[in-house]
């Protein structure tokens, strides 16, 4: 199944998910690549600190599985890169 079809399904059936994916991809592409950077964007989108952490974890896992981002671990630090 193609990525375009999957993203279309997400956009059609999961309200708000595509907006989150686009916001995170824009954030990562702009050079803000840490979990904290991503959580800050989610907080700006009206999530609490706790919600932002949970949303980031799930969203980044889904985006990694879809091949949209790559998770890089350097020592104890985690960074994301857009694919």
Buried (B, 14 or more C-beta within 10 A) or exposed (E): EEEEEEBEEBBEEEEEBBEBBEBBBEBBEEEBBBBEBBBBBBBEBEBEEEBBBEBBEEBBEBBBEBEBBEEEEEEEEBBBEBE
